[in-house]
Amino acid sequence: MNIAYSIAAAYLVDRIIGDPRRIPHPVVIIGWFITRLERMIRLFVKKPGGLRAAGLLFPLLIVGGSYMVVAGLLYGAGLLHPWLAVGLEIWLIATTIATKGLADAGLEIGRHLLAGDVAKARRSLSMVVGRDTEHLEEAEISRGAVETVAENIVDAIVSPLFFAAIGGAPLAMAYRAANTLDSMVGYKNEKYLHLGWASARFDDVLNYIPARLTALFLLAASRLQGLDWRRSYRIMRRDARLHPSPNSGIPEAAVAGALGVQLGGLNYYQGVASHRAKLGDPLRPLRTEDILATVRLMRLASWMCAAVCAAIAFLLYG
């Protein structure tokens, strides 16, 4: 079966089923290997220069290994039966995207806020962000949810679909491994400054094109949903570069402009204040409805992305 059909089927599987907790997720397995590799490196390497060199092992072994394992599984499944390989590829691609999971996380926070249960909304937000949430009120909870949904459109949807389009499940899983590396060791703190630099840079490189494709999808989705797509474009051009990530600022700024709100500002991480650049203009206060609007934008943009990536795969593979 052409990869284009596998991508379309995988997207539908994710939208309908998501990631059932009873089925082992490949990211959990990848995370296990990352943790073991880090322990091994730290056991033998102590100096900053050595850690910096050893940091190259993460993308080489984890990303390369993920690609080879998936390619091998598909090859072996194809030897047993061609349709087994097709089914396996569809499932593996589906595990690399998280449209349903991202929507469910945002909508759960929104439901709690609409019900007036701020405590539950704080707990739900704490499951998807690293910032302290214990004392946040509705506007700040809404900001956290909007930022999380917007930022993850790139690495949870567009990037894996993009890499699936050009390289099938093996390349999509390799991307997911790179993204998992960034989330586990790609920090600029004392612990990972030297060891995680290669993982962080590699993730930035991989997300560069998908992030800019995301901008196009969000602009189109904004226009179709009657939001201010012109302001979205203007804010994106003006503010996206203020974000510490060369890629995450693009969807966040685009969403801020489309909704007419301001994202970013003061966050606390384990009691330590962190000032994030502000994106967008505060034309009005953030509210719960902005979470729902962001989820709608994300869903429509994801449909567009799946269609475009399936078309790319069809052109590449016939």
Steps between C-alpha positions, in 0.01 A plus 500: 500500500622850420630693801244770424217264597689388809536862611130568448406183688746573782359850543147361526615238751652771716193726474265217596704284740797708607751322722325230708675467834478121495719475189874563556598823326827514301592829670508319836746248354709780347502680835624183672798479266576870541511462878730197479732668253526808721587285803768319304653824370506662843659188646807536279511869405535780754663802335295760308698450181447125512129544573468733204658242269294220653186705436534408133424140593137585575392596147732242345386203707146590603380667181697271270403195702130592490514529123675166458273313741181622331640434153593149613157435651327608180732286289435196718125561500508527120664159476214349698224680310485832311184611681665436837767752403231748392313467827820531700606812311162664555514428872861616536432829320190550714711469816723787387214751479277622782209701364244332725724506805578868456134588449388287796755666730388849405128421511532337842646820641228702328222277636623542856515878462151516347375293794661746740743242640826694492680244718440220251596729212831572674567128546418425138729781383781370721492173302600674176724790609810530713406828669353528849120499482390495865403867519393576144161655431281463189690740273840346576365145478352589162832647389685185597254280313499719188881514494531123541251415225646760262863407558440127459331532163850484352663210681187295574333527159668680211858374543421127531256517208756690293772242564254214441426655160863492392616185676208298633478361852880461547566871447193605699620288794853637464351849533301394806820364654676832436212692654496270803872558540446875503228470764719281722855631464479813284503749788735796544545442871806391693418130470448487123680803360786288365337158466178612333621766255501269196149373573363855536667624181392194302138546606514867394632403157237232445214732598617794286301423184194349676469808724477724196250268337300524821485877454330451162251249639411726793453804277270301272311353795462846656347635182262207460384535861436872470793607718734787421754325277660830395574588862622145552751546219608840628552381858685192380739713294552740789516280808588139408873573517464616862433142614808313628429221250557575129190294422251504790449875479343468155180311594466683832526842338264394219236385749544811717443721198201303374328515839600859583666406828848515650695187589823471696584691815593392850516131590633325810695175493544339842456843652753672274369784284556476124410783263390383154480753217146621435345406167205690359304805614272489809188615317297319765561270799551130443198286581395136498347528153847568360601143588208365300578733209864387498395135494272572203786674321731208574250244372438683173872563447567131564246398234675727252839364596389138461359575156811685385737234635297222338522691172878538540535127564285421196721718279817346640398136492234492227 
